[in-house]
Amino acid sequence: MKNINNLKDIGFYTLSNDRAENISEKSQMKRGEIILLEYCNFKCPYCRGLKDEIYGNRISKRLSFIEVKNIIDIWCEESPIENIRFSGGEPTLHTDIVEIVKYAKEKV
């Protein structure tokens, strides 16, 4: 097994002191999280679920592939970001998860 000396080596994003002290509205976005859907097949005792305002009055409580693609495009408009986290309920239940991940990998 490989020794891990730095969490960044395994994709863990940490905010450096320098970045925290010098951040502004012009700073490059490094990380984003997209809540893909509300649905989950687990029953975790600590989970409270998602707030209603995330999806409003939608019948299907999930973002479409086009909506996710548009979010990624906006985030990567100026320059690519380092990390996109997909969450929600359980993101692997999204019917387009494979296409979403492929698209994100092309943009990041």
LINZI-V922097 format. One record per helix or strand of 2 or more residues. SS is the DSSP state (H for helix, E for strand). FROM is the first residue (numbers start at 1). TO is the last residue. If there is no record, write none. Layout:
((SS	FROM	TO) (SS	FROM	TO))
This chain:
((H	7	10) (H	17	21) (E	31	37) (H	52	54) (H	65	75) (E	83	88) (H	91	93) (H	97	107))
